[in-house]
């Protein structure tokens, strides 16, 4: 059985991505998680389910009505593009996250992506709901960016 020489250079297919690609990956995951959350919340709050005969039928048991009610609510919300498109982007961000943790250092990937998700959630609330970003929130966002920088600095 052949052994690998730890001093041998890695083939081009195994080398680490460039710094630009790492940053882009972290930003994409943070944006997919953070920006989509306010849009999904708004779509879910604006959803009013249509009346369903199965939910008011006295022949159905309490349990069956509850299960059908949950089923109709999930199908109703997912069938609306205002909810389904942000959800699809959010899940796509999760797939990218798992690709990142397979290649990047775990102790950097998790805090960076979660912190960026927080920052993008604040921006998404401003965009989707028109929320004003207050002074304290700006200070908190600056501290989060500083914390990300400290995490990266400590690993280099």
C-alpha positions in Angstrom: 0.0 0.0 0.0 1.4 3.4 -1.0 1.8 6.1 1.6 1.5 9.8 1.1 4.5 12.0 1.6 3.4 14.9 3.9 6.0 17.1 2.4 4.8 16.6 -1.2 2.9 19.6 -2.7 -0.9 19.1 -3.1 -2.2 18.6 -6.5 -4.2 21.6 -7.9 -7.5 19.8 -7.4 -6.9 19.6 -3.6 -5.5 23.0 -2.9 -7.5 25.5 -0.8 -9.7 28.1 -2.5 -8.5 31.6 -2.7 -9.3 34.2 0.1 -11.8 35.8 -2.2 -13.7 32.5 -2.6 -13.8 32.0 1.2 -15.1 35.5 1.8 -17.7 35.1 -1.0 -18.8 31.8 0.5 -19.2 33.2 4.0 -21.1 36.2 2.6 -23.4 34.0 0.5 -24.3 31.8 3.4 -24.8 34.8 5.7 -27.0 36.5 3.1 -29.0 33.5 2.3 -29.7 32.9 6.0 -30.2 36.5 7.1 -31.8 38.3 4.2 -34.5 35.6 3.7 -35.7 35.4 7.3 -37.7 38.7 7.3 -39.3 37.9 4.0 -40.4 34.5 5.2 -41.8 36.0 8.4 -43.7 38.7 6.4 -45.1 36.1 4.0 -46.2 33.8 6.9 -47.8 36.7 8.9 -49.7 37.8 5.8 -51.0 34.3 5.0 -54.7 33.8 5.7 -55.7 30.2 5.0 -58.8 29.5 2.9 -61.7 27.7 4.7 -61.5 23.9 4.4 -64.5 21.7 4.8 -62.4 18.9 6.4 -61.5 21.2 9.3 -65.1 21.9 10.2 -66.6 18.5 9.5 -68.1 17.2 12.8 -67.4 13.6 11.7 -63.6 14.2 11.9 -61.9 13.6 15.3 -60.1 16.4 17.1 -56.7 14.8 16.2 -57.6 14.5 12.5 -58.7 18.1 12.4 -55.4 19.2 14.0 -53.3 17.1 11.6 -55.2 18.3 8.6 -55.0 21.9 9.8 -51.2 21.6 10.1 -51.0 19.9 6.7 -53.1 22.6 5.0 -51.2 25.4 6.6 -47.8 24.0 5.5 -49.0 23.4 1.9 -50.7 26.8 1.8 -47.7 28.7 2.9 -45.2 26.7 0.7 -47.4 27.1 -2.4 -47.0 30.9 -2.1 -44.0 32.3 -4.0 -43.6 35.1 -1.4 -42.7 32.3 1.2 -41.3 29.5 -1.1 -38.7 31.6 -2.9 -37.0 32.9 0.3 -37.2 29.4 1.9 -35.5 27.9 -1.2 -32.7 30.5 -0.9 -32.4 29.9 2.8 -32.1 26.1 2.3 -29.6 26.8 -0.5 -27.5 28.7 2.0 -27.6 25.7 4.3 -26.2 23.5 1.5 -23.4 26.0 0.9 -22.7 26.0 4.7 -22.2 22.3 4.7 -19.9 22.6 1.7 -17.9 25.3 3.6 -17.6 23.3 6.8 -16.2 20.4 4.8 -13.4 22.6 3.5 -12.9 25.5 6.0 -12.0 25.4 9.7 -15.0 24.7 11.8 -14.1 27.2 14.5 -14.1 30.0 12.0 -16.9 28.9 9.7 -19.7 28.7 12.3 -19.1 32.0 14.1 -18.5 33.9 10.8 -21.6 32.6 9.0 -23.9 33.0 12.0 -22.6 36.5 12.7 -23.0 37.5 9.1 -26.6 36.0 9.2 -27.3 38.4 12.1 -26.0 41.4 10.1 -28.0 40.4 7.0 -31.1 39.9 9.1 -30.9 43.5 10.3 -30.5 44.6 6.7 -33.3 42.4 5.6 -35.7 43.8 8.2 -34.8 47.3 7.0 -35.5 46.2 3.4 -38.6 44.0 3.9 -40.3 45.8 6.7 -38.9 49.3 6.7 -37.5 49.0 10.2 -35.2 51.8 11.2 -31.7 50.7 12.2 -31.0 52.5 15.5 -27.7 53.7 16.9 -27.4 50.8 19.3 -27.9 48.3 16.5 -25.2 50.0 14.4 -22.9 49.8 17.4 -23.8 46.1 17.8 -23.2 45.4 14.1 -19.8 47.1 14.3 -18.9 45.0 17.4 -19.9 41.8 15.5 -17.7 42.8 12.6 -14.9 43.4 15.1 -15.5 40.0 16.6 -15.3 38.3 13.3 -12.0 40.1 12.6 -10.7 38.9 16.0 -11.7 35.3 15.2 -9.9 35.5 11.9 -6.8 37.2 13.4 -6.5 34.6 16.2 -6.4 31.8 13.6 -3.8 33.3 11.4 
